[in-house]
């Protein structure tokens, strides 16, 4: 079930027990707020919401609470965080877990006018977390309503940021909006927070610029990485070294910078090989291949294409590989590795 489907369901006939899974927090907060507002009358919301953490209490105790009659609210929402903590570890069987049996019994006969939400946000839907999430789902298999909170895609995050900015009356330059979305890694919850901060910062009296984003966003270091990519794409050694100094001083994880740089030069090399001649062609080409490419990134790629010959682009990819390998050595001097890279890329 998607968050949107969940919101539609609670308008008509909400379920008795839900399992929330996935790392995305913005939609989760919206769903939690709407559940409380739609299910509980205003006068019941203070006493009608109970919170538990399975890191601190047992699932069986939580379900005992859900089954108990409340003297203060005839309708209840019970929010249970840390749902993964109840899952048996190692070779222990679900059937031997008292919480598992209690959940099965409760699911067969849930308390009237009570909604229980078991929430797990620690696991993603892929890579090494997939098996952990599958194990979680197996333990909670008796819960029919599972709501999945997948991270926003780049396109979804950009649309959300634009909608939030418009809703708050905030004017923001397209390049600044894209920089904000990229620098926060498409994190919708943080986007909402930063847009609110930017709205207060400008007071609605002027448009937000990229400089404002750099100043206000908590991940300004990531934004500095994009500035470094831009400076290197133009072959600007002095600015590149200054930006590298900023990254080192602020303790940036430099392999992350290498990742961004490698992607930039690989895109540029591919664009050069395809004979692309404008940012619009770059954006269209990579979009057809299923690679998210915003106008500002396409412009950066085109700058790199125009600055470097094909031979230099190939050399740059090799240099980036060497730098990445050097950074992963046992005792590298990260700063020296990166300075050598900058010098090699701006010859």
C-alpha positions in Angstrom: 0.0 0.0 0.0 1.3 3.5 -0.9 1.0 6.4 1.5 -1.7 7.9 -0.9 -3.7 4.7 -0.7 -3.4 4.8 3.1 -4.8 8.3 3.2 -7.7 7.2 1.0 -8.5 4.2 3.2 -8.6 6.2 6.5 -11.2 8.5 4.9 -13.6 5.7 4.6 -12.8 2.5 6.6 -9.5 2.5 8.4 -7.9 -0.8 9.3 -7.2 -1.9 12.9 -3.5 -2.6 12.6 -0.9 -1.1 10.2 2.7 -1.8 9.6 4.7 1.2 8.3 8.0 0.3 6.6 10.7 2.3 4.7 13.0 5.2 5.4 11.1 8.1 4.0 9.9 10.5 6.7 8.0 13.3 5.1 5.1 11.2 3.8 5.1 9.2 7.1 4.6 12.4 9.1 1.7 13.4 6.8 0.1 10.0 7.2 0.5 10.1 11.0 -1.0 13.6 11.2 -3.9 12.9 8.9 -4.7 9.6 10.8 -4.9 11.4 14.1 -6.9 14.3 12.7 -9.4 12.1 10.8 -9.9 9.3 13.4 -9.8 11.3 16.6 -12.1 14.2 17.4 -10.2 17.3 18.5 -11.2 16.9 22.1 -9.8 13.3 22.2 -6.4 14.0 20.6 -4.5 14.7 23.8 -5.6 11.6 25.6 -6.3 9.4 22.6 -2.8 9.0 21.3 -0.4 6.6 23.0 3.2 6.1 22.1 5.4 3.1 22.7 8.9 2.1 21.6 9.7 -1.6 21.2 13.3 -0.9 22.1 11.9 -0.2 25.6 8.8 -2.4 26.0 7.5 -5.7 24.6 5.1 -6.2 21.8 2.8 -8.2 24.1 2.7 -5.3 26.6 1.8 -2.9 23.8 -1.0 -5.1 22.6 -2.3 -5.5 26.2 -2.4 -1.7 26.3 -4.3 -1.6 23.0 -6.9 -4.1 24.4 -7.4 -2.1 27.6 -10.3 0.3 28.0 -9.3 3.9 28.3 -11.1 6.1 30.9 -10.2 9.3 29.0 -10.8 8.6 25.3 -13.3 6.3 23.6 -11.2 6.2 20.4 -7.4 5.6 20.4 -4.4 5.7 18.1 -1.4 3.7 19.4 1.9 4.6 17.7 4.6 1.9 18.1 8.1 2.8 17.0 11.1 0.4 16.6 8.9 -2.4 15.2 12.1 -4.2 14.1 13.2 -4.7 17.7 10.5 -7.4 18.2 11.8 -9.6 15.4 13.7 -12.6 16.8 17.4 -12.7 16.0 19.6 -15.5 14.8 17.9 -18.9 14.5 15.1 -18.1 16.9 11.7 -19.0 15.5 8.8 -16.5 15.3 6.4 -19.1 16.8 8.5 -19.2 20.0 8.2 -15.4 20.5 5.4 -14.3 22.9 4.9 -11.1 20.9 4.3 -13.0 17.7 1.5 -15.1 19.3 0.0 -12.0 21.0 -0.1 -10.2 17.6 -1.8 -13.1 15.9 -4.4 -13.2 18.6 -4.9 -9.4 18.5 -5.2 -9.4 14.7 -8.1 -11.9 14.9 -10.0 -9.8 17.4 -8.7 -6.2 17.5 -10.0 -3.7 20.0 -12.9 -1.6 18.8 -12.2 2.1 18.0 -8.5 1.6 18.3 -5.8 1.8 15.5 -2.4 0.4 16.1 0.5 1.5 13.9 3.8 -0.5 14.1 6.5 1.6 12.6 9.9 0.6 11.2 12.0 3.2 9.3 15.4 1.7 9.6 15.5 -0.6 6.5 15.5 0.4 2.9 14.0 -1.6 0.1 17.2 -2.8 -1.6 20.9 -3.8 -1.1 21.7 -5.5 2.2 18.6 -4.2 4.0 16.3 -6.1 1.7 16.7 -9.4 3.6 16.2 -7.6 6.9 13.0 -6.1 5.6 11.8 -9.4 4.3 12.4 -10.9 7.7 10.4 -8.0 9.3 7.5 -8.6 6.9 7.5 -12.3 7.7 7.3 -11.7 11.4 4.4 -9.2 10.9 2.7 -11.2 8.2 -0.6 -11.3 10.1 -1.0 -7.5 9.5 -2.9 -7.1 6.2 -2.2 -3.4 5.8 1.5 -2.6 5.1 2.3 1.0 4.0 5.6 1.4 2.2 7.5 4.7 2.5 10.0 4.6 -0.3 12.4 7.6 -0.8 11.5 10.3 -3.2 12.9 10.1 -6.7 14.8 13.2 -7.9 11.7 14.2 -10.0 9.3 13.8 -7.1 11.6 15.7 -4.7 11.9 18.6 -7.2 8.2 18.8 -7.7 7.6 18.7 -3.9 10.2 21.4 -3.4 8.5 23.6 -6.0 5.0 22.9 -4.5 6.2 23.7 -1.0 7.9 26.9 -2.1 4.8 28.0 -3.9 2.6 27.2 -0.9 4.8 29.3 1.3 4.9 32.2 -1.2 8.6 31.7 -1.6 10.2 32.7 -4.9 13.2 30.7 -5.7 15.4 30.6 -8.8 15.2 27.3 -10.7 19.0 26.7 -10.3 18.8 27.4 -6.6 15.9 24.9 -6.3 17.8 22.2 -8.1 20.9 22.9 -6.0 18.8 22.6 -2.8 17.2 19.3 -3.9 20.5 17.8 -4.9 22.4 19.0 -1.9 19.8 17.4 0.4 19.9 14.1 -1.5 16.1 14.3 -2.4 15.3 14.1 1.3 11.7 15.4 1.4 11.5 16.0 5.2 14.7 18.1 5.1 13.5 19.9 2.0 10.4 21.0 3.8 12.4 22.2 6.8 15.0 24.1 4.6 12.3 25.8 2.5 10.7 27.1 5.7 14.0 28.4 6.8 14.7 30.1 3.5 11.2 31.7 3.6 12.0 33.2 7.0 15.5 34.2 5.8 14.2 36.2 2.8 11.0 37.3 4.4 9.3 36.9 1.1 10.9 40.2 -0.1 13.2 38.6 -2.8 13.9 35.5 -4.7 16.1 32.8 -3.1 19.5 32.5 -4.8 22.1 29.7 -4.9 24.2 31.8 -2.5 21.3 31.7 0.0 21.1 27.9 -0.3 24.8 27.6 0.3 24.5 29.8 3.4 21.4 28.3 4.9 21.4 24.6 4.0 22.9 22.3 6.6 24.6 20.3 3.9 26.5 23.2 2.4 29.5 20.9 2.1 27.5 18.9 -0.5 26.7 22.1 -2.3 30.4 22.9 -2.2 31.1 19.6 -3.9 28.8 20.7 -6.8 30.7 24.0 -6.9 34.0 22.1 -7.1 32.5 20.0 -10.0 31.5 23.2 -11.7 35.0 24.8 -11.2 36.8 21.7 -12.5 34.4 21.4 -15.4 35.7 24.9 -16.4 39.3 24.0 -15.8 39.6 26.7 -13.1 42.5 25.6 -10.9 42.5 28.5 -8.4 38.8 28.2 -7.6 39.0 24.4 -7.4 41.8 24.5 -4.9 39.9 27.0 -2.8 36.8 24.8 -2.8 38.9 21.8 -1.9 40.3 23.7 1.0 36.7 24.4 2.2 35.8 20.7 1.9 38.9 19.6 3.8 38.4 22.2 6.5 34.7 21.2 7.0 35.6 17.5 7.2 33.9 16.3 4.1 34.1 12.7 3.2 36.2 13.1 0.2 35.3 9.8 -1.6 31.8 11.3 -1.9 33.4 14.2 -3.9 35.2 11.7 -6.1 31.8 10.0 -6.8 30.2 13.2 -8.0 33.3 14.1 -10.0 33.5 10.7 -11.7 29.8 10.9 -12.7 30.3 14.3 -14.1 33.3 13.3 -16.3 31.7 10.0 -17.4 28.6 12.0 -18.5 30.8 14.5 -20.3 32.7 11.7 -22.1 29.5 10.0 -23.1 28.1 13.3 -24.4 31.3 14.0 -26.3 31.1 10.5 -27.9 27.5 11.1 -28.9 28.3 14.5 -30.4 25.9 16.4 -28.2 26.1 20.1 -28.7 23.8 21.8 -26.1 22.6 21.3 -22.6 19.1 20.5 -23.9 20.6 17.7 -26.0 22.5 16.4 -23.0 19.3 16.4 -20.8 17.2 14.8 -23.5 19.9 12.1 -24.2 20.3 11.0 -20.6 16.6 11.2 -19.8 15.9 8.7 -22.6 18.4 6.4 -21.0 16.5 6.7 -17.7 19.1 8.9 -16.0 17.7 11.9 -14.1 19.3 15.0 -15.6 18.2 18.5 -14.5 18.9 21.6 -16.6 21.7 22.8 -14.2 23.4 19.4 -14.3 23.1 19.3 -18.0 24.7 22.7 -18.2 27.6 21.5 -16.1 28.1 18.5 -18.3 28.1 20.7 -21.4 30.7 23.0 -19.8 32.9 20.0 -19.2 32.4 18.9 -22.7 33.4 22.3 -24.1 36.4 22.6 -21.7 38.0 19.2 -22.2 39.0 17.3 -25.3 37.9 13.7 -25.6 41.5 12.6 -24.8 41.5 14.7 -21.6 38.1 13.4 -20.6 39.4 9.9 -20.9 42.5 10.8 -18.9 40.3 12.5 -16.3 38.3 9.3 -15.8 41.5 7.4 -15.3 42.8 10.0 -12.8 39.5 9.8 -10.9 39.8 6.0 -10.7 43.4 6.4 -9.3 42.3 9.0 -6.8 39.4 6.9 -5.6 41.7 3.9 -5.2 44.3 6.0 -3.3 41.7 7.4 -0.9 40.8 3.8 0.0 44.4 2.8 0.8 45.2 2.0 4.4 46.6 5.3 5.5 46.1 7.9 2.7 46.7 11.6 3.0 43.3 12.6 1.6 44.3 16.2 1.0 47.4 15.4 -1.1 45.4 12.9 -3.1 42.8 15.5 -3.9 45.3 18.2 -4.7 47.0 16.0 -7.1 43.7 15.2 -8.7 42.8 18.9 -9.1 46.2 19.6 -10.6 45.8 16.7 -13.1 42.3 17.8 -14.1 43.3 21.5 -14.6 46.5 21.1 -16.7 
